[in-house]
Amino acid sequence: MALTTSQKDKIISKLKEVSSGGCPICQSRQWTIGEEIVTSTTVSLGGTTAIGGGPIIPMAQIICNNCGFVAHHAIGALGINLKDQ
C-alpha cells in the first residue's frame, strides 16, 4: 500500500517531535520516506517461518539519504491510520 502525502507529512511531523539525533550510522539528518508500507515475516523460536499466520505490524521505511541506513517505524505508534487518506 502506498503512503499518501498526508500520511508522509504526519510521519515527518511525529518523527521530528520525538527525534533528538540524526542517522545512527553517519549522523546525517537527511531522510526519505519509502513509498510503501512494509511488514516483517515472523519466525518461531524454533526457527520456523510463519507466512500469513503471524501478527502483522505495518511499518514505514525511513531511509538515510547519505548512507542508505533504513529504519522501520510502526505506523500505528506514529498515529497513522491506514484508512485515512
Backbone bond lengths (Angstrom), bond angles and torsions (degrees), N, CA, C in turn:
res aa  C-N    CA-C-N  psi(-1)  N-CA   C-N-CA  omega(-1)  CA-C   N-CA-C  phi
1 M - - - 1.443 - - 1.527 109.11 -
2 A 1.297 116.37 129.83 1.462 121.14 179.28 1.528 110.66 -80.04
3 L 1.326 115.70 139.82 1.459 120.91 174.70 1.520 109.69 -76.98
4 T 1.319 116.15 141.55 1.465 120.53 175.35 1.533 109.24 -82.10
5 T 1.307 116.43 165.68 1.460 121.32 176.80 1.524 110.13 -60.00
6 S 1.313 116.85 -40.86 1.465 121.37 179.06 1.526 111.08 -61.94
7 Q 1.325 117.26 -43.73 1.466 121.09 178.77 1.530 110.79 -64.49
8 K 1.329 117.16 -41.37 1.468 120.57 177.47 1.524 110.87 -62.74
9 D 1.317 116.91 -41.00 1.462 120.93 178.61 1.527 110.85 -61.64
10 K 1.346 116.95 -40.28 1.462 120.94 177.83 1.529 110.96 -64.89
11 I 1.322 117.18 -40.09 1.465 121.61 178.26 1.520 109.83 -62.37
12 I 1.326 117.22 -48.06 1.459 121.78 179.44 1.526 110.37 -58.77
13 S 1.313 116.44 -46.40 1.460 121.26 -178.37 1.529 111.06 -60.76
14 K 1.320 116.69 -46.98 1.465 120.83 -178.66 1.522 111.28 -65.65
15 L 1.331 117.74 -43.12 1.460 120.14 -179.41 1.527 111.36 -66.21
16 K 1.326 118.39 -36.33 1.462 120.64 175.88 1.529 110.40 -64.67
17 E 1.316 116.18 -34.75 1.463 122.08 -179.30 1.533 111.70 -66.80
18 V 1.315 117.45 -37.95 1.469 120.71 -173.38 1.524 114.78 -103.97
19 S 1.329 118.25 -12.28 1.459 121.39 -175.35 1.523 111.38 -89.97
20 S 1.332 115.18 141.00 1.463 119.53 177.68 1.529 112.19 -119.17
21 G 1.331 117.35 0.55 1.457 119.25 -176.81 1.516 112.11 -147.49
22 G 1.318 114.60 -176.79 1.452 121.36 179.63 1.518 111.35 -98.15
23 C 1.298 115.41 -155.94 1.459 122.88 179.74 1.531 109.65 -59.52
24 P 1.327 118.10 134.53 1.465 119.75 -179.77 1.532 113.51 -69.23
25 I 1.325 117.86 -14.16 1.463 121.24 -179.99 1.529 111.42 -94.01
26 C 1.338 116.97 -51.64 1.473 119.94 -172.28 1.534 114.15 -118.43
27 Q 1.324 117.63 -2.78 1.473 124.27 179.28 1.526 114.81 71.64
28 S 1.332 118.49 3.75 1.463 121.41 177.19 1.530 109.55 -62.46
29 R 1.313 116.14 152.03 1.467 121.42 176.86 1.536 111.18 -115.22
30 Q 1.317 116.23 20.63 1.462 121.47 -179.47 1.524 108.66 -106.65
31 W 1.323 116.52 115.58 1.461 122.26 -173.80 1.525 111.17 -127.68
32 T 1.319 115.46 156.06 1.457 123.24 172.06 1.522 107.05 -123.94
33 I 1.309 116.29 140.38 1.464 120.67 175.48 1.516 107.54 -93.89
34 G 1.334 116.75 127.53 1.457 121.53 177.86 1.519 111.22 -59.76
35 E 1.292 116.24 151.23 1.466 121.41 -176.39 1.529 113.83 -72.72
36 E 1.313 116.81 -28.58 1.467 120.97 -172.44 1.529 112.41 -114.06
37 I 1.318 116.08 152.33 1.464 123.15 170.19 1.523 107.13 -76.13
38 V 1.326 117.07 139.17 1.462 121.43 178.00 1.524 109.30 -123.34
39 T 1.335 116.36 163.69 1.459 122.72 174.01 1.519 108.26 -137.03
40 S 1.316 116.02 167.86 1.462 121.19 176.09 1.518 109.19 -105.92
41 T 1.322 115.61 154.93 1.456 121.24 172.59 1.522 107.60 -87.63
42 T 1.310 117.10 134.25 1.453 119.73 179.16 1.524 110.60 -85.01
43 V 1.321 114.83 148.74 1.461 121.36 179.23 1.518 107.76 -130.75
44 S 1.333 117.14 134.75 1.459 120.30 178.96 1.518 110.19 -74.00
45 L 1.320 117.31 165.73 1.461 121.28 177.63 1.519 111.55 -61.68
46 G 1.327 116.98 -23.87 1.458 121.30 177.75 1.519 112.74 -83.47
47 G 1.332 117.08 -4.43 1.456 120.78 177.54 1.515 114.63 96.90
48 T 1.315 118.57 1.54 1.458 121.72 179.69 1.522 110.29 -78.14
49 T 1.315 116.47 129.78 1.454 121.23 177.97 1.522 109.31 -83.06
50 A 1.331 115.86 132.57 1.462 121.43 179.08 1.520 108.21 -108.11
51 I 1.315 117.07 103.70 1.460 120.68 179.08 1.520 108.09 -97.53
52 G 1.321 115.14 118.95 1.454 120.87 178.83 1.519 114.60 78.41
53 G 1.311 118.63 2.24 1.451 119.42 -177.09 1.509 114.54 -114.75
54 G 1.307 118.33 -13.49 1.455 120.82 -176.49 1.509 112.02 -99.45
55 P 1.330 114.67 179.02 1.473 118.44 177.82 1.527 110.49 -67.99
56 I 1.313 115.27 149.25 1.465 120.78 -179.87 1.521 108.33 -117.45
57 I 1.311 115.93 130.11 1.463 121.96 176.15 1.523 107.30 -117.04
58 P 1.333 118.46 107.00 1.459 120.38 177.51 1.531 109.94 -66.52
59 M 1.329 116.37 132.66 1.462 121.11 -176.66 1.518 111.64 -132.26
60 A 1.329 114.48 148.39 1.460 121.39 171.73 1.520 107.60 -96.31
61 Q 1.323 115.96 142.21 1.463 121.60 175.34 1.524 108.48 -94.36
62 I 1.331 115.61 127.32 1.450 121.42 176.61 1.529 105.44 -114.57
63 I 1.334 117.16 117.55 1.463 122.53 -169.71 1.526 110.39 -113.71
64 C 1.339 116.51 125.83 1.463 121.22 176.87 1.528 109.02 -68.38
65 N 1.329 116.43 127.07 1.466 121.01 -179.98 1.521 112.57 -71.19
66 N 1.326 118.09 -17.73 1.459 121.38 -176.74 1.523 112.67 -90.93
67 C 1.344 117.34 -53.71 1.470 119.66 -173.08 1.526 113.80 -111.57
68 G 1.337 117.82 -9.33 1.457 120.68 178.13 1.518 114.79 86.92
69 F 1.336 118.74 3.31 1.464 120.88 176.29 1.524 108.60 -54.98
70 V 1.338 116.55 138.08 1.463 121.08 179.67 1.521 109.07 -117.96
71 A 1.327 116.25 125.69 1.460 122.80 173.98 1.516 107.65 -108.81
72 H 1.322 116.40 142.41 1.461 122.02 175.92 1.525 108.44 -110.62
73 H 1.327 115.82 131.03 1.459 121.28 179.56 1.525 109.11 -124.00
74 A 1.332 115.73 129.71 1.465 120.78 177.74 1.525 108.53 -65.03
75 I 1.318 116.12 119.87 1.467 118.95 -173.72 1.523 112.74 -68.18
76 G 1.324 117.19 -28.25 1.462 119.90 176.77 1.518 111.13 -62.93
77 A 1.323 117.26 -40.50 1.457 121.69 178.84 1.528 111.71 -67.95
78 L 1.327 116.76 -21.94 1.465 121.95 178.05 1.526 111.44 -89.86
79 G 1.323 117.39 0.55 1.461 121.09 178.49 1.510 114.81 81.92
80 I 1.327 116.92 19.55 1.469 121.33 -179.64 1.517 109.37 -94.57
81 N 1.318 116.70 126.10 1.454 122.54 175.05 1.527 107.24 -105.36
82 L 1.315 116.35 121.81 1.475 119.95 -177.32 1.521 112.73 -63.35
83 K 1.314 117.80 -19.09 1.468 120.65 178.61 1.518 111.96 -79.70
84 D 1.338 116.71 -20.31 1.466 120.67 177.69 1.517 109.52 -79.71
85 Q 1.288 117.17 134.39 1.459 120.86 178.27 1.495 107.21 -106.27
